[in-house]
Amino acid sequence: MSREVKVAAIAGDGIGKEVLPPSLALVDAAAKVSDLSISWDLIDWSSDTFLKIGQYIPEGGMERLMACDAIYFGAVGDPRVPDHESLWGLLLSMRQNFQQNVNVRPIKRLPVPSPLASPLDFDILLVRENVEGEYTPIGGQMRLTGGNQVAMQVSVFSKFATEAVAHYAFQQARLRKSSVCAATKSNALAHSMTFWEDVIREVATQYPDVSLRFSHIDALAAEFILRPWNLDVVVGSNLFADVLADIGAAIMGSIGVAASGNINPERTMPSLFEPVHGSAPDIVNRGIANPTGQLLTAAMMLDHLGAPEGAELLRSSVVQTLANPKFHTGDVGGTATTSEVFAEVARRMAPLTVSSV
């Protein structure tokens, strides 16, 4: 008997409008393989909304999202709106309001060109604290006498959020190679990072079967480039893991192939799934956006919704498509269009989706 879930779909800005809408049919087909039916709530919130009414999320918008099992997102960002307005107005607002304490970014070798000389088969799961740390909006600017100016940005680390991200990292490690590397910088950040380390060590005692090591963020950034295949699960604070995520996307071959999920670990509120590439205003309406990140994000969402067979079908179809350079878009050195990639993924899925119905 088919199980039904409700998912909010927000294409947002830029290439989000080019890669999310065409992906819905593929997500539906993949979900059916796991006897899952998706009821889509198509929501048109974007920078146009902000410019029209002065906010990205209209009154009652959060309640509308709360009624959903997940949020499937495209991108936000528009040259007409300052970046901090668009980021906090839509994406970070959802992360904060729905207590999506954990951001998950798979960093895995794909069959596209990598800038690494010898990429081997790296497979990293980056787990990022997602709602506080260095990105809390506490601080300000002030002008002092004599013309001097001071700016302060306060980092906040709570035991609750740090424990949440640590537990998630250790639990995922148990499903993989039982190894966690935690990013730190306690030699310079004597308050926040020593606290971070202490809490993670405390959580680690509950997972004696998982190994733990700490690495200073500068050394860890180098390890992502020099020896990424030595890493399994990496856990980091909001800022540190944000930097590592983009390094990870780069060694994969392009930010256009990277996926992510913003997870509410308790599952009391909807989690949000988004590709990493952003709105990419420089290539909007050219038909060349890479849909890989959006589709791999959808596979993450299907896993979260309890449809692992459908998730694997979608994921494997994308990887098989990428194995043919004919379907590489410009960001990974090819000439394929967005629609050509979608069509090939659909072709590879079709026999299995039809036979499963």
C-alpha positions as CSV (number, residue, x, y, z in Angstrom):
1,M,0.0,0.0,0.0
2,S,1.4,3.3,-1.0
3,R,2.4,5.8,1.7
4,E,1.9,9.5,1.0
5,V,4.0,12.4,2.2
6,K,3.6,16.2,1.6
7,V,6.7,18.1,0.4
8,A,7.0,21.9,-0.2
9,A,8.9,22.7,-3.4
10,I,10.4,26.1,-3.6
11,A,12.4,26.8,-6.8
12,G,13.4,30.3,-5.6
13,D,15.8,32.4,-7.8
14,G,18.1,32.0,-10.7
15,I,18.9,28.5,-11.9
16,G,16.7,27.1,-9.1
17,K,13.8,27.8,-11.5
18,E,15.6,25.8,-14.2
19,V,16.6,22.7,-12.3
20,L,13.9,22.2,-9.7
21,P,10.7,22.1,-11.7
22,P,11.9,19.5,-14.2
23,S,13.2,17.3,-11.4
24,L,9.8,16.8,-9.8
25,A,8.7,14.1,-12.3
26,L,11.9,12.2,-11.8
27,V,11.5,12.4,-8.0
28,D,7.9,11.2,-8.3
29,A,9.0,8.2,-10.4
30,A,11.8,7.3,-8.0
31,A,9.5,7.6,-5.0
32,K,7.0,5.1,-6.5
33,V,9.7,2.4,-6.6
34,S,9.5,2.6,-2.8
35,D,5.7,2.8,-2.7
36,L,5.9,6.4,-1.7
37,S,3.5,9.0,-3.1
38,I,4.5,12.7,-2.9
39,S,1.9,15.5,-2.6
40,W,3.7,18.6,-3.8
41,D,3.0,22.1,-2.4
42,L,4.4,24.3,-5.1
43,I,5.5,27.6,-3.4
44,D,6.5,30.6,-5.4
45,W,8.8,32.5,-3.0
46,S,11.8,34.3,-4.4
47,S,13.5,37.7,-4.6
48,D,10.6,38.9,-6.7
49,T,8.4,38.2,-3.6
50,F,10.8,40.3,-1.5
51,L,10.8,43.2,-3.9
52,K,7.0,43.1,-4.1
53,I,6.1,42.8,-0.4
54,G,9.3,43.5,1.5
55,Q,9.9,39.9,2.8
56,Y,10.7,36.5,1.3
57,I,8.2,34.5,3.5
58,P,4.7,36.0,3.6
59,E,2.6,36.0,6.7
60,G,1.5,32.4,7.5
61,G,4.3,31.0,5.4
62,M,6.1,29.2,8.2
63,E,2.8,27.5,9.2
64,R,2.4,26.4,5.6
65,L,5.8,24.8,5.6
66,M,5.3,23.2,9.1
67,A,2.5,21.2,7.6
68,C,5.0,19.4,5.2
69,D,7.2,16.4,5.8
70,A,10.1,18.0,4.0
71,I,11.1,21.1,2.0
72,Y,12.7,20.7,-1.5
73,F,14.6,23.9,-2.4
74,G,16.3,25.3,-5.5
75,A,18.3,28.5,-4.8
76,V,18.0,32.0,-3.4
77,G,20.0,35.1,-4.5
78,D,19.4,38.0,-6.9
79,P,21.7,40.9,-7.9
80,R,18.9,43.3,-7.0
81,V,18.9,42.2,-3.4
82,P,21.9,42.3,-0.9
83,D,23.1,38.8,-0.2
84,H,22.5,39.1,3.6
85,E,18.9,40.0,2.9
86,S,18.2,37.0,0.7
87,L,20.2,34.5,2.8
88,W,18.6,35.5,6.1
89,G,15.2,36.3,4.6
90,L,14.6,32.8,3.2
91,L,17.2,30.0,3.6
92,L,18.6,30.8,7.1
93,S,15.1,31.7,8.3
94,M,13.9,28.2,7.5
95,R,17.0,26.6,9.0
96,Q,16.6,28.5,12.2
97,N,12.8,28.2,12.6
98,F,12.7,24.5,12.0
99,Q,15.7,23.8,14.2
100,Q,17.7,22.2,11.4
101,N,20.7,21.8,13.6
102,V,22.6,19.6,11.2
103,N,23.7,20.3,7.6
104,V,24.9,17.2,5.7
105,R,27.0,17.4,2.6
106,P,28.2,14.2,0.8
107,I,31.6,14.7,-0.9
108,K,32.0,11.8,-3.2
109,R,34.1,11.1,-6.3
110,L,31.8,11.3,-9.4
111,P,32.6,10.4,-13.0
112,V,33.4,14.0,-13.9
113,P,36.8,15.7,-14.2
114,S,38.4,16.6,-10.8
115,P,41.1,19.2,-10.4
116,L,43.0,16.8,-8.2
117,A,46.0,15.1,-9.9
118,S,45.1,11.7,-8.4
119,P,41.6,11.9,-7.1
120,L,41.2,8.1,-6.3
121,D,37.7,7.2,-4.8
122,F,37.1,9.6,-1.9
123,D,33.8,9.4,-0.1
124,I,33.4,12.0,2.8
125,L,30.3,12.8,4.7
126,L,30.6,16.4,6.0
127,V,28.4,17.1,9.0
128,R,28.0,20.8,9.8
129,E,26.5,22.5,12.8
130,N,23.9,24.6,11.1
131,V,22.2,27.2,13.3
132,E,24.7,28.9,15.5
133,G,28.5,29.0,16.0
134,E,30.2,31.7,14.0
135,Y,27.0,32.6,12.1
136,T,24.7,33.9,14.9
137,P,23.4,37.4,14.1
138,I,24.8,38.9,17.4
139,G,27.1,41.9,17.1
140,G,27.2,45.3,15.5
141,Q,29.2,48.2,14.3
142,M,30.0,51.4,16.1
143,R,31.9,54.5,15.3
144,L,34.3,55.7,18.1
145,T,35.7,59.1,18.8
146,G,38.6,60.0,16.6
147,G,37.1,58.3,13.5
148,N,37.9,54.7,14.6
149,Q,35.3,52.1,13.9
150,V,34.7,48.7,15.5
151,A,32.7,45.7,14.3
152,M,31.8,42.7,16.5
153,Q,30.4,39.4,15.4
154,V,29.7,37.1,18.4
155,S,30.1,33.3,18.0
156,V,27.7,31.2,20.1
157,F,28.2,27.6,20.9
158,S,25.6,25.8,22.9
159,K,25.9,22.3,24.4
160,F,22.5,21.3,22.8
161,A,23.5,22.1,19.2
162,T,27.0,20.8,19.6
163,E,25.7,17.5,21.0
164,A,23.1,17.2,18.2
165,V,25.7,17.5,15.5
166,A,28.2,15.3,17.3
167,H,25.6,12.5,17.8
168,Y,24.5,12.7,14.1
169,A,28.2,12.4,13.0
170,F,28.9,9.4,15.2
171,Q,25.6,7.7,14.2
172,Q,26.5,8.1,10.5
173,A,30.0,6.9,11.1
174,R,28.6,3.7,12.4
175,L,27.0,3.1,9.0
176,R,30.2,3.8,7.2
177,K,33.8,3.2,8.3
178,S,33.4,4.1,12.0
179,S,35.7,7.1,11.8
180,V,35.1,10.7,12.8
181,C,37.4,13.7,12.3
182,A,36.4,16.9,14.1
183,A,37.5,20.3,12.8
184,T,38.9,22.6,15.4
185,K,41.2,25.6,16.1
186,S,41.5,25.4,19.8
187,N,45.1,26.8,19.8
188,A,43.7,30.2,18.7
189,L,40.0,30.1,19.8
190,A,40.6,29.2,23.4
191,H,36.9,29.5,24.5
192,S,34.7,28.4,21.7
193,M,36.8,25.6,20.3
194,T,37.9,24.1,23.6
195,F,34.2,23.9,24.5
196,W,33.5,22.3,21.1
197,E,36.2,19.7,21.7
198,D,35.0,18.9,25.2
199,V,31.4,18.3,24.2
200,I,32.5,16.1,21.2
201,R,34.8,14.1,23.5
202,E,31.9,13.6,25.9
203,V,29.5,12.4,23.2
204,A,32.3,10.1,21.8
205,T,32.2,8.1,25.0
206,Q,28.8,6.8,23.9
207,Y,30.3,5.4,20.7
208,P,33.3,3.4,21.7
209,D,33.3,1.6,18.4
210,V,33.9,4.8,16.5
211,S,37.4,6.4,16.3
212,L,37.7,10.1,16.9
213,R,40.5,12.6,16.0
214,F,40.7,16.4,15.9
215,S,42.3,18.4,13.2
216,H,43.0,22.1,13.1
217,I,40.9,23.6,10.3
218,D,43.9,24.8,8.3
219,A,45.5,21.4,8.3
220,L,42.1,19.7,7.5
221,A,41.6,22.0,4.6
222,A,44.9,20.8,3.2
223,E,44.0,17.2,3.8
224,F,40.8,17.6,1.8
225,I,43.0,18.4,-1.2
226,L,46.0,16.2,-0.5
227,R,44.4,13.0,0.9
228,P,40.6,13.2,0.8
229,W,40.4,9.4,0.6
230,N,41.7,9.1,4.1
231,L,38.6,10.9,5.5
232,D,35.2,9.3,6.4
233,V,32.9,11.5,8.5
234,V,34.0,15.0,9.2
235,V,32.2,17.2,11.7
236,G,32.7,21.0,11.9
237,S,31.2,24.2,13.2
238,N,29.1,26.4,11.0
239,L,31.9,28.5,9.5
240,F,34.6,25.8,9.4
241,A,32.4,23.2,7.7
242,D,31.0,25.8,5.3
243,V,34.6,26.4,4.0
244,L,35.3,22.7,3.9
245,A,32.0,22.1,2.0
246,D,33.1,24.4,-0.9
247,I,36.5,22.7,-1.0
248,G,34.7,19.4,-1.2
249,A,32.6,20.6,-4.1
250,A,35.7,21.8,-5.9
251,I,37.5,18.5,-5.6
252,M,34.3,16.7,-6.8
253,G,34.6,18.8,-10.0
254,S,32.1,21.5,-9.6
255,I,29.8,23.2,-7.1
256,G,27.1,22.2,-9.6
257,V,27.3,18.5,-8.6
258,A,27.1,19.0,-4.8
259,A,24.0,18.2,-2.7
260,S,23.0,19.0,0.8
261,G,20.4,18.4,3.5
262,N,19.4,20.6,6.4
263,I,18.2,18.1,9.0
264,N,16.0,18.4,12.0
265,P,17.4,15.4,13.9
266,E,14.4,14.9,16.1
267,R,12.1,14.9,13.0
268,T,9.6,17.1,14.8
269,M,9.8,19.7,12.1
270,P,10.5,19.5,8.3
271,S,14.0,19.1,7.1
272,L,15.2,21.1,4.0
273,F,17.1,19.7,1.0
274,E,19.0,22.0,-1.3
275,P,21.8,21.8,-3.9
276,V,24.9,23.8,-3.1
277,H,25.3,25.7,-6.3
278,G,23.2,28.8,-5.5
279,S,21.3,30.9,-7.9
280,A,24.2,31.4,-10.4
281,P,23.0,34.6,-12.0
282,D,25.8,34.6,-14.6
283,I,24.2,31.5,-16.4
284,V,20.5,32.1,-15.8
285,N,18.3,31.4,-18.8
286,R,21.1,29.9,-20.9
287,G,19.9,26.3,-20.5
288,I,23.3,25.1,-19.3
289,A,22.8,24.8,-15.5
290,N,24.0,21.5,-14.1
291,P,21.0,19.6,-12.6
292,T,23.2,17.0,-10.9
293,G,23.3,18.8,-7.5
294,Q,19.5,19.1,-7.6
295,L,18.9,15.5,-8.4
296,L,21.4,14.1,-5.8
297,T,19.7,16.4,-3.3
298,A,16.4,14.8,-4.2
299,A,18.0,11.4,-3.6
300,M,19.0,12.5,-0.1
301,M,15.4,13.7,0.5
302,L,14.0,10.3,-0.6
303,D,16.4,8.6,1.9
304,H,15.2,10.9,4.6
305,L,11.5,10.2,3.7
306,G,12.0,6.4,4.0
307,A,12.3,5.6,0.3
308,P,15.8,4.1,0.0
309,E,15.1,2.1,-3.1
310,G,13.9,5.1,-5.0
311,A,16.8,7.2,-3.7
312,E,19.3,4.6,-5.0
313,L,17.6,4.4,-8.3
314,L,17.7,8.2,-8.8
315,R,21.3,8.4,-7.5
316,S,22.6,5.5,-9.7
317,S,20.8,6.9,-12.8
318,V,22.6,10.3,-12.3
319,V,26.0,8.6,-11.8
320,Q,25.5,6.4,-14.9
321,T,24.5,9.5,-16.9
322,L,27.7,11.3,-15.7
323,A,29.8,8.4,-16.8
324,N,29.2,9.4,-20.4
325,P,31.1,12.7,-21.1
326,K,28.4,13.5,-23.7
327,F,26.2,14.5,-20.7
328,H,28.7,16.8,-19.0
329,T,27.6,20.4,-18.7
330,G,29.9,23.3,-19.1
331,D,31.0,23.6,-15.4
332,V,32.6,20.1,-15.7
333,G,34.1,20.7,-19.1
334,G,31.3,19.5,-21.4
335,T,28.7,21.0,-23.7
336,A,25.5,19.3,-22.6
337,T,22.4,21.3,-21.9
338,T,20.2,21.1,-18.8
339,S,17.4,19.4,-20.7
340,E,19.8,16.8,-22.3
341,V,21.0,15.7,-18.8
342,F,17.4,15.5,-17.5
343,A,16.3,13.4,-20.5
344,E,19.2,11.0,-20.1
345,V,18.6,10.5,-16.4
346,A,14.9,9.9,-17.2
347,R,15.8,7.4,-19.9
348,R,18.0,5.4,-17.5
349,M,15.3,5.4,-14.9
350,A,12.4,4.5,-17.2
351,P,12.7,0.7,-17.4
352,L,13.0,0.3,-13.6
353,T,10.2,2.7,-12.8
354,V,7.8,1.1,-15.2
355,S,8.6,-2.5,-14.1
356,S,8.1,-1.5,-10.4
357,V,4.5,-0.2,-10.9
